[in-house]
Amino acid sequence: MLIKKLPEEKRKFIHSLVFPTLFVMLLWIVKISESIMGVRLSFLGIYPLKIEGLTGILTSPLVHGDFAHLYANSIPLLTLGIGVFYFYRKIAYKVFFLIYFLTGISVWLAARESYHIGASGVVYGLASFLFFSGVIRKDARLLSISLIVIFLYGSMIWGIFPMDKKISWESHLMGGISGGLMAIFYRKQGPKAVRFSWETEDNKHEDEMDKESFSGYQDESYGYYYSTSGNEIRWDFEEDDNDDHKKAME
């Protein structure tokens, strides 16, 4: 009830915090539990083209190699997740879970034989979605988010190349592709482009200029309307004179 009394923008921001925060908390609970119990959950990762590796499509983003790995994914998951849930609220859950599962399925089908763990594929998917969606929609607000993503996470591009055998670059690549596909698929859904006041004023000014640039005169005797260049524009008889003009034409 308290949230409903808040201004619209504050409500949107609070709602955008909820799911990304809960998801990151889940990742930390899994890692802390793994540490306390003294077990390794790497077997819950994706093992490509193996039936037993299919469960990893659901569980692999929840498992991380160590706390450093988890911390490295937590910050971008929060920032990018908040961005998606704030600016693309109506399609945010669809986008998140489709990226989540498409990335996992693609890794299972195409990655090298090894256990692939971590939520970095989801991170790449969210970053890719925010970037390409802003570009495709040609909206100033969303394009500014694309630029912020480049500024903060532009160096992530190197993660899609096989430069380190210990890193699942396949997850990064498949996540990036999945995010781009979601940006294209949902390009007509979600936030609409905002027209600012100065854009409306510019259009009105252009319309006025167009009207002023056209000048002409009316030949009252024959009902023609001429431009200054002498080109005939329209036939414009007055109702009272219609019969006279028709007779004159006969």
C-alpha positions in Angstrom: 0.0 0.0 0.0 2.9 2.4 0.8 4.4 1.9 -2.6 1.2 2.8 -4.4 1.2 6.2 -2.7 4.7 7.0 -4.0 5.1 9.1 -7.3 5.1 7.0 -10.5 8.8 7.3 -11.2 9.8 6.2 -7.6 7.5 3.3 -7.9 9.0 2.2 -11.2 12.5 2.5 -9.7 11.6 0.5 -6.6 10.0 -2.2 -8.7 13.1 -2.3 -11.0 15.2 -3.0 -7.9 13.3 -6.0 -6.7 13.9 -8.8 -9.2 17.6 -8.1 -9.9 18.3 -7.8 -6.2 16.5 -11.1 -5.4 18.3 -12.9 -8.2 21.8 -11.7 -7.0 20.9 -12.6 -3.4 20.0 -16.1 -4.7 23.4 -16.4 -6.3 25.1 -15.5 -3.0 23.0 -17.9 -1.0 24.0 -20.7 -3.3 27.7 -19.8 -3.0 27.7 -19.3 0.7 25.8 -22.6 1.2 28.4 -24.3 -1.1 31.2 -22.9 1.0 29.7 -23.8 4.4 28.9 -27.4 3.3 32.3 -27.8 1.8 31.0 -29.1 -1.6 31.6 -28.2 -5.2 28.5 -27.6 -7.4 30.3 -27.4 -10.7 28.6 -30.6 -11.8 25.4 -28.4 -12.0 27.0 -26.5 -14.9 26.2 -27.1 -18.6 28.0 -30.0 -20.2 27.5 -29.7 -23.9 25.7 -32.4 -25.9 25.4 -34.7 -22.8 22.0 -35.6 -21.4 23.2 -35.1 -17.9 24.4 -31.6 -18.9 20.9 -30.4 -19.8 20.1 -29.6 -16.1 22.8 -27.0 -16.4 20.6 -24.9 -18.7 18.6 -24.1 -15.5 21.2 -24.3 -12.8 24.5 -23.2 -14.3 24.0 -19.4 -13.9 23.4 -20.0 -10.2 26.8 -21.7 -9.7 30.2 -19.8 -9.6 33.8 -21.0 -9.3 34.7 -18.7 -6.3 33.6 -15.5 -4.6 35.7 -13.4 -6.9 33.8 -14.8 -9.9 30.5 -14.2 -8.2 31.4 -10.7 -7.2 32.5 -9.9 -10.8 29.0 -10.9 -12.0 26.9 -9.4 -9.2 27.6 -5.7 -9.9 26.7 -5.8 -13.7 23.7 -8.1 -13.0 22.4 -5.5 -10.6 23.1 -2.4 -12.8 22.0 -4.0 -16.1 19.1 -5.8 -14.5 17.8 -2.5 -13.0 18.2 -0.8 -16.4 16.1 -3.5 -18.2 13.4 -3.6 -15.5 13.2 0.2 -15.3 13.2 1.2 -19.0 11.6 -2.0 -20.4 9.2 -2.9 -17.5 6.5 -4.5 -19.6 8.8 -6.9 -21.3 11.5 -7.2 -18.7 10.7 -10.7 -17.4 10.3 -12.1 -20.9 13.6 -10.6 -22.0 15.4 -11.8 -18.9 14.2 -15.4 -18.9 14.5 -15.8 -22.7 18.1 -14.6 -22.5 18.7 -17.0 -19.6 17.4 -20.1 -21.4 18.5 -19.2 -24.9 22.0 -18.7 -23.7 22.0 -22.0 -21.8 20.6 -24.0 -24.8 23.0 -22.4 -27.2 26.0 -23.3 -24.9 24.7 -26.8 -24.6 24.5 -27.2 -28.4 27.7 -25.4 -29.4 30.3 -25.0 -26.6 33.4 -27.2 -26.1 33.3 -30.2 -23.8 33.6 -28.9 -20.3 31.4 -27.7 -17.4 30.2 -24.2 -18.0 29.1 -22.3 -14.9 28.3 -18.7 -13.9 25.9 -16.0 -14.8 28.2 -14.1 -17.1 26.2 -15.3 -20.2 23.1 -13.5 -18.7 25.3 -10.4 -18.0 26.3 -10.3 -21.7 22.7 -10.9 -22.8 21.4 -8.0 -20.7 24.2 -5.6 -21.9 23.6 -6.6 -25.5 19.9 -6.1 -25.2 20.2 -2.6 -23.7 22.7 -1.6 -26.3 21.0 -2.9 -29.4 17.5 -2.0 -28.3 18.5 1.6 -27.8 20.0 1.7 -31.3 17.1 0.0 -33.0 14.4 2.1 -31.4 16.2 5.4 -32.2 14.9 6.9 -28.9 17.2 9.6 -27.4 16.6 8.3 -23.8 17.3 4.6 -24.7 20.2 5.5 -26.9 21.8 7.3 -24.0 21.5 4.0 -22.0 23.3 2.3 -24.9 26.1 4.8 -24.6 26.3 4.3 -20.9 26.5 0.5 -21.4 29.4 1.0 -23.9 31.2 3.3 -21.4 30.8 1.0 -18.4 31.1 -2.4 -20.1 32.6 -1.8 -23.5 35.6 -3.9 -22.6 33.4 -6.9 -22.2 33.6 -7.3 -26.0 37.0 -9.1 -25.5 35.2 -11.8 -23.5 33.6 -13.3 -26.5 36.9 -14.4 -27.9 38.8 -17.6 -26.9 41.6 -15.8 -25.1 41.6 -17.8 -21.8 40.8 -21.5 -21.6 39.5 -21.1 -18.1 36.8 -18.6 -19.2 33.6 -19.8 -20.9 33.8 -17.4 -23.8 31.0 -19.4 -25.5 28.6 -18.3 -22.7 29.6 -14.7 -23.3 29.2 -15.0 -27.0 25.8 -16.9 -26.9 24.6 -14.4 -24.2 25.5 -11.5 -26.4 23.7 -13.0 -29.4 20.6 -13.9 -27.4 20.4 -10.3 -26.1 20.7 -8.9 -29.6 18.0 -11.2 -30.8 15.7 -10.1 -28.0 16.3 -6.5 -28.9 15.2 -7.2 -32.5 12.2 -9.5 -31.5 10.8 -7.0 -29.0 11.7 -3.8 -31.0 8.0 -2.9 -31.3 7.1 -3.6 -27.7 8.0 -1.8 -24.6 8.7 2.0 -24.2 7.5 4.3 -26.9 9.6 7.1 -28.3 9.2 10.4 -26.5 8.7 13.6 -28.5 10.2 16.5 -26.7 8.7 20.0 -26.7 11.4 21.5 -28.9 10.8 18.8 -31.5 7.1 19.7 -31.7 7.9 23.4 -31.9 10.3 22.7 -34.8 7.6 20.8 -36.7 5.2 23.6 -36.2 7.7 26.1 -37.4 8.4 24.0 -40.5 4.7 23.9 -41.3 4.4 27.6 -40.9 7.4 28.1 -43.2 5.9 25.8 -45.8 2.6 27.8 -45.8 4.5 31.1 -46.1 6.7 29.9 -48.9 3.6 29.2 -51.1 1.9 32.3 -52.7 -0.7 32.4 -55.4 -3.7 34.2 -56.7 -7.2 33.3 -57.6 -8.7 34.0 -61.0 -12.2 35.0 -59.9 -13.6 34.9 -63.5 -12.8 31.3 -64.1 -12.4 29.8 -60.6 -8.8 28.7 -61.2 -6.1 28.9 -58.5 -2.6 29.7 -59.7 0.7 29.6 -58.1 3.2 32.4 -58.7 4.9 30.2 -61.2 1.8 30.0 -63.3 1.0 26.3 -62.6 -2.7 25.5 -62.3 -3.5 24.1 -58.9 -7.2 23.4 -58.5 -10.7 24.1 -59.8 -12.6 26.1 -57.2 -16.0 27.3 -58.4 -18.3 29.0 -56.1 -21.7 27.2 -55.8 -23.6 30.2 -57.1 -21.5 30.5 -60.2 -21.5 26.8 -61.1 -24.2 27.0 -63.7 -22.7 30.0 -65.5 -19.4 28.4 -65.8 -20.8 25.2 -67.1 -22.8 27.1 -69.7 -19.6 29.1 -70.7 -17.8 25.8 -71.1 -20.5 24.4 -73.4 
